[in-house]
Structures are given as C-alpha cells and as structure tokens.
Amino acid sequence: MDIDLQWGGFYACRESDAKPGEYGLIRILDFNRDAYHAALYQERFDQIPSIESVQDLHPFIGHVPIDARGLLNYEELILIGGPVLTEDDLVGYRIYLENHEVPNSEIDKLVIKLADFGKDKPLKLRLSLVNNELMIQER
C-alpha cells in the first residue's frame, strides 16, 4: 500500500466492508513502525471530502493507538491535507502518554516534534507485510 504520510493529516479512508463510495475520516497524530496514533471521526462521506469540510470537525475519539499493520486493512487511504498539529489536537495523546508514565518534559518535546513534522512535505511511503512484519520503504 502506498501512503503519503503527513503528521496531522486528515485521511479519507474506505474499509473493505464499507458501502461503495462511503468514506470514513481519521487524522494521524503520530506514526512509527509499531503503531499509528489517530483521532477518529464518526462522520461518513459519500465522496472524498475537502480539507475545508473536515478541519473544523471534532473527533469522536481524540486518540487511539492502533497497530501500524492496521493501515493495510484499508481499501483506500487518501491524504486530504491538514493544518499543523496543536496542543489541543494532542490532548488525548498527552493523556495516553501520561498514563504510560512518560515524563511531562518528554511529552512536551514530542508535541513540538509532531508539530514540526507536520510542516514538512508528506513522506511518500510504501507499506507491506513480510512474515507478518510491517515493512516501510520510501517511494
């Protein structure tokens, strides 16, 4: 699967069991080989939405860690775009990290890094599974 990975990016996603032409919405907060951290939205769209139509929506779930291999379960995962992550966007992620006893000083550094990553051009990646291990290559 090819993905244009943008920290803070909104993605239109279509699952294999979705109605034809129906898209869900996620926002990627962070990504690494093991997990992606996302905000999930309950809205459904009958076409790929514009960034203007989604950027003021509020997530149904502000943060959830998901096995990074789960990205391969989407039939489609299309980057719509997105503003740089803010402290408010990362409240749920911050709580998650605090509950995993990550020191506040480290969380503060991560928040700054995530905002900075979102200023960069999206990474053009190819994801695949080899022996049930996620392989990540630049394309």
NUPAFI-730594 format. One record per residue (C-alpha): x negated, y, z negated; residue number from 1; residue in one letter. Coordinates in nm, 2 decimals. Layout:
<milums>
<milum X="X" Y="Y" Z="Z" i="NUM" aa="a"/>
...
</milums>
This chain:
<milums>
<milum X="0.00" Y="0.00" Z="0.00" i="1" aa="m"/>
<milum X="-0.13" Y="0.35" Z="0.09" i="2" aa="d"/>
<milum X="-0.06" Y="0.63" Z="-0.16" i="3" aa="i"/>
<milum X="-0.15" Y="0.99" Z="-0.17" i="4" aa="d"/>
<milum X="-0.22" Y="1.03" Z="-0.54" i="5" aa="l"/>
<milum X="-0.16" Y="1.37" Z="-0.70" i="6" aa="q"/>
<milum X="-0.17" Y="1.42" Z="-1.07" i="7" aa="w"/>
<milum X="0.16" Y="1.59" Z="-1.15" i="8" aa="g"/>
<milum X="0.30" Y="1.49" Z="-0.81" i="9" aa="g"/>
<milum X="0.67" Y="1.41" Z="-0.77" i="10" aa="f"/>
<milum X="0.73" Y="1.09" Z="-0.57" i="11" aa="y"/>
<milum X="1.04" Y="0.98" Z="-0.38" i="12" aa="a"/>
<milum X="1.05" Y="0.60" Z="-0.44" i="13" aa="c"/>
<milum X="1.26" Y="0.33" Z="-0.29" i="14" aa="r"/>
<milum X="1.27" Y="-0.01" Z="-0.46" i="15" aa="e"/>
<milum X="1.33" Y="-0.33" Z="-0.27" i="16" aa="s"/>
<milum X="1.68" Y="-0.37" Z="-0.43" i="17" aa="d"/>
<milum X="1.79" Y="-0.01" Z="-0.36" i="18" aa="a"/>
<milum X="2.07" Y="0.07" Z="-0.13" i="19" aa="k"/>
<milum X="1.94" Y="0.16" Z="0.22" i="20" aa="p"/>
<milum X="1.82" Y="0.52" Z="0.23" i="21" aa="g"/>
<milum X="1.85" Y="0.56" Z="-0.15" i="22" aa="e"/>
<milum X="1.55" Y="0.71" Z="-0.33" i="23" aa="y"/>
<milum X="1.46" Y="0.75" Z="-0.69" i="24" aa="g"/>
<milum X="1.22" Y="1.00" Z="-0.84" i="25" aa="l"/>
<milum X="0.91" Y="0.97" Z="-1.06" i="26" aa="i"/>
<milum X="0.64" Y="1.21" Z="-1.15" i="27" aa="r"/>
<milum X="0.29" Y="1.07" Z="-1.20" i="28" aa="i"/>
<milum X="0.13" Y="1.22" Z="-1.51" i="29" aa="l"/>
<milum X="-0.19" Y="1.01" Z="-1.51" i="30" aa="d"/>
<milum X="-0.34" Y="0.71" Z="-1.33" i="31" aa="f"/>
<milum X="-0.61" Y="0.46" Z="-1.38" i="32" aa="n"/>
<milum X="-0.69" Y="0.10" Z="-1.28" i="33" aa="r"/>
<milum X="-0.48" Y="-0.04" Z="-1.56" i="34" aa="d"/>
<milum X="-0.18" Y="0.19" Z="-1.58" i="35" aa="a"/>
<milum X="0.00" Y="0.48" Z="-1.45" i="36" aa="y"/>
<milum X="0.19" Y="0.72" Z="-1.68" i="37" aa="h"/>
<milum X="0.50" Y="0.86" Z="-1.54" i="38" aa="a"/>
<milum X="0.81" Y="1.07" Z="-1.61" i="39" aa="a"/>
<milum X="1.12" Y="0.90" Z="-1.48" i="40" aa="l"/>
<milum X="1.43" Y="1.08" Z="-1.34" i="41" aa="y"/>
<milum X="1.78" Y="0.94" Z="-1.32" i="42" aa="q"/>
<milum X="1.88" Y="1.13" Z="-1.01" i="43" aa="e"/>
<milum X="1.92" Y="0.94" Z="-0.69" i="44" aa="r"/>
<milum X="1.89" Y="1.09" Z="-0.34" i="45" aa="f"/>
<milum X="2.02" Y="0.98" Z="0.00" i="46" aa="d"/>
<milum X="1.71" Y="1.12" Z="0.17" i="47" aa="q"/>
<milum X="1.36" Y="1.22" Z="0.06" i="48" aa="i"/>
<milum X="1.42" Y="1.54" Z="-0.15" i="49" aa="p"/>
<milum X="1.23" Y="1.86" Z="-0.11" i="50" aa="s"/>
<milum X="1.00" Y="1.98" Z="-0.38" i="51" aa="i"/>
<milum X="1.23" Y="2.28" Z="-0.44" i="52" aa="e"/>
<milum X="1.52" Y="2.05" Z="-0.51" i="53" aa="s"/>
<milum X="1.33" Y="1.84" Z="-0.77" i="54" aa="v"/>
<milum X="1.08" Y="2.07" Z="-0.95" i="55" aa="q"/>
<milum X="1.34" Y="2.21" Z="-1.20" i="56" aa="d"/>
<milum X="1.49" Y="1.87" Z="-1.29" i="57" aa="l"/>
<milum X="1.44" Y="1.73" Z="-1.63" i="58" aa="h"/>
<milum X="1.32" Y="1.38" Z="-1.68" i="59" aa="p"/>
<milum X="1.54" Y="1.11" Z="-1.82" i="60" aa="f"/>
<milum X="1.23" Y="0.96" Z="-1.98" i="61" aa="i"/>
<milum X="0.95" Y="1.20" Z="-2.04" i="62" aa="g"/>
<milum X="0.67" Y="0.95" Z="-2.05" i="63" aa="h"/>
<milum X="0.63" Y="0.58" Z="-1.99" i="64" aa="v"/>
<milum X="0.31" Y="0.38" Z="-1.93" i="65" aa="p"/>
<milum X="0.35" Y="0.12" Z="-1.65" i="66" aa="i"/>
<milum X="0.11" Y="-0.15" Z="-1.53" i="67" aa="d"/>
<milum X="-0.06" Y="0.01" Z="-1.23" i="68" aa="a"/>
<milum X="0.01" Y="-0.30" Z="-1.03" i="69" aa="r"/>
<milum X="0.38" Y="-0.20" Z="-1.05" i="70" aa="g"/>
<milum X="0.32" Y="0.07" Z="-0.79" i="71" aa="l"/>
<milum X="0.31" Y="-0.22" Z="-0.54" i="72" aa="l"/>
<milum X="0.67" Y="-0.31" Z="-0.62" i="73" aa="n"/>
<milum X="0.80" Y="0.00" Z="-0.44" i="74" aa="y"/>
<milum X="0.91" Y="-0.04" Z="-0.07" i="75" aa="e"/>
<milum X="0.82" Y="0.33" Z="-0.03" i="76" aa="e"/>
<milum X="0.64" Y="0.58" Z="-0.25" i="77" aa="l"/>
<milum X="0.62" Y="0.92" Z="-0.09" i="78" aa="i"/>
<milum X="0.45" Y="1.22" Z="-0.23" i="79" aa="l"/>
<milum X="0.68" Y="1.52" Z="-0.23" i="80" aa="i"/>
<milum X="0.44" Y="1.76" Z="-0.40" i="81" aa="g"/>
<milum X="0.43" Y="1.92" Z="-0.73" i="82" aa="g"/>
<milum X="0.31" Y="2.20" Z="-0.95" i="83" aa="p"/>
<milum X="0.01" Y="2.16" Z="-1.18" i="84" aa="v"/>
<milum X="0.10" Y="1.98" Z="-1.50" i="85" aa="l"/>
<milum X="0.16" Y="2.19" Z="-1.80" i="86" aa="t"/>
<milum X="0.15" Y="2.12" Z="-2.17" i="87" aa="e"/>
<milum X="0.53" Y="2.10" Z="-2.17" i="88" aa="d"/>
<milum X="0.52" Y="1.83" Z="-1.89" i="89" aa="d"/>
<milum X="0.29" Y="1.62" Z="-2.11" i="90" aa="l"/>
<milum X="0.48" Y="1.63" Z="-2.44" i="91" aa="v"/>
<milum X="0.58" Y="1.27" Z="-2.41" i="92" aa="g"/>
<milum X="0.23" Y="1.16" Z="-2.31" i="93" aa="y"/>
<milum X="0.09" Y="1.35" Z="-2.60" i="94" aa="r"/>
<milum X="0.32" Y="1.17" Z="-2.85" i="95" aa="i"/>
<milum X="0.22" Y="0.84" Z="-2.69" i="96" aa="y"/>
<milum X="-0.15" Y="0.91" Z="-2.74" i="97" aa="l"/>
<milum X="-0.09" Y="1.04" Z="-3.10" i="98" aa="e"/>
<milum X="0.09" Y="0.71" Z="-3.18" i="99" aa="n"/>
<milum X="-0.22" Y="0.53" Z="-3.04" i="100" aa="h"/>
<milum X="-0.44" Y="0.73" Z="-3.28" i="101" aa="e"/>
<milum X="-0.62" Y="0.93" Z="-3.01" i="102" aa="v"/>
<milum X="-0.76" Y="1.24" Z="-3.19" i="103" aa="p"/>
<milum X="-0.60" Y="1.57" Z="-3.10" i="104" aa="n"/>
<milum X="-0.93" Y="1.71" Z="-2.98" i="105" aa="s"/>
<milum X="-0.94" Y="1.43" Z="-2.72" i="106" aa="e"/>
<milum X="-0.58" Y="1.48" Z="-2.62" i="107" aa="i"/>
<milum X="-0.64" Y="1.85" Z="-2.57" i="108" aa="d"/>
<milum X="-0.93" Y="1.77" Z="-2.34" i="109" aa="k"/>
<milum X="-0.72" Y="1.52" Z="-2.14" i="110" aa="l"/>
<milum X="-0.44" Y="1.77" Z="-2.09" i="111" aa="v"/>
<milum X="-0.69" Y="2.02" Z="-1.94" i="112" aa="i"/>
<milum X="-0.84" Y="1.75" Z="-1.72" i="113" aa="k"/>
<milum X="-0.50" Y="1.64" Z="-1.60" i="114" aa="l"/>
<milum X="-0.40" Y="2.00" Z="-1.51" i="115" aa="a"/>
<milum X="-0.74" Y="2.04" Z="-1.32" i="116" aa="d"/>
<milum X="-0.69" Y="1.71" Z="-1.13" i="117" aa="f"/>
<milum X="-0.35" Y="1.84" Z="-1.01" i="118" aa="g"/>
<milum X="-0.53" Y="2.14" Z="-0.85" i="119" aa="k"/>
<milum X="-0.73" Y="1.90" Z="-0.62" i="120" aa="d"/>
<milum X="-0.61" Y="1.77" Z="-0.29" i="121" aa="k"/>
<milum X="-0.43" Y="1.43" Z="-0.33" i="122" aa="p"/>
<milum X="-0.66" Y="1.13" Z="-0.33" i="123" aa="l"/>
<milum X="-0.59" Y="0.90" Z="-0.03" i="124" aa="k"/>
<milum X="-0.59" Y="0.56" Z="-0.18" i="125" aa="l"/>
<milum X="-0.51" Y="0.20" Z="-0.06" i="126" aa="r"/>
<milum X="-0.39" Y="-0.03" Z="-0.34" i="127" aa="l"/>
<milum X="-0.38" Y="-0.41" Z="-0.31" i="128" aa="s"/>
<milum X="-0.38" Y="-0.72" Z="-0.53" i="129" aa="l"/>
<milum X="-0.67" Y="-0.97" Z="-0.51" i="130" aa="v"/>
<milum X="-0.64" Y="-1.26" Z="-0.75" i="131" aa="n"/>
<milum X="-0.37" Y="-1.06" Z="-0.94" i="132" aa="n"/>
<milum X="-0.62" Y="-0.78" Z="-1.00" i="133" aa="e"/>
<milum X="-0.55" Y="-0.43" Z="-0.86" i="134" aa="l"/>
<milum X="-0.80" Y="-0.32" Z="-0.60" i="135" aa="m"/>
<milum X="-0.83" Y="0.06" Z="-0.54" i="136" aa="i"/>
<milum X="-1.00" Y="0.19" Z="-0.23" i="137" aa="q"/>
<milum X="-1.03" Y="0.53" Z="-0.08" i="138" aa="e"/>
<milum X="-0.90" Y="0.55" Z="0.28" i="139" aa="r"/>
</milums>
